[in-house]
Amino acid sequence: MTNTHITGAPAPGPAGRWLRNLTAPDHRAGEPAVRLLCFPHAAGGASAFRPWRDLLPPECELWAVQYPGHEDRIGERPATDLTRMARQAAIAAQWLADRPYLVFGHSMGALLAYETCRRLDRLGVTAPDHLFVSGSPPPHRVVAAPADADDVPHWMHGYEQGAGAGTAPADEQHEEQHEEQHEEQHEEQLGERHEERHEERHEEQYDDLAAKTLEADLRMLARYRPGPAWRSPSPVTVIRAAHDPDLDAADAAAWQDYAADDVTLATVPGDHYACFTRPHDTVRLIAGAVRR
């Protein structure tokens, strides 16, 4: 069963395969003034942006793209072609363009956000008011990452395994007196151990699925071959975390070749996943554009 409380409610109609509404319930009254569409990182899903919903201005509706093979689309085959996935996302994203909107992408999602905006332009759809790219070099500077765990967000690294519960045997002199109590404890222990084994199997399955999803995304990135540079007509802000080993200042500045006007370079504290581990800094930049 899909937990829409976590992953967000699907958009109506065909766009529902791709778009998840993560807007806080108390922000959903009336028509939104503006929408923010977010693209997750490799192995990430729409729910990665859920903590943002209470940080955005109330007039901003929060949406995220859900990639095939991720979260509530886990039963689908993961995408193998980044530009093809961008075309499909653009077709869905048209549904959001009936009012002003902004686009944000992090890491692999930055490339998808850019490629989706390119395809929206080809479709004749109104351009976003602002494009934010975070944690990624521009298309022609992307170097395929190795298929290992380096690009996995912090919440995917290992789990603490629960220890089995145990109870010391009762004194033999009181065995008869406490026989019923022992039987109840034994049954409880068996139940706890069964539950622990079930949880461990679930965690192992989750880790396996997460690893396969990451590997699929990294293979897709390795195959990515960007076309001729398209210059975004929207204002472009490049967000770089101060301690991000995946994006240095030169690579961040190279996004200038993909914008019609001067790009804005913004640096936030933290590492590659700062937009999730300390989201206030990133969301503050986006909120500034929302309220212009």
Disulfide bonds with the S-S distance in Angstrom:
none
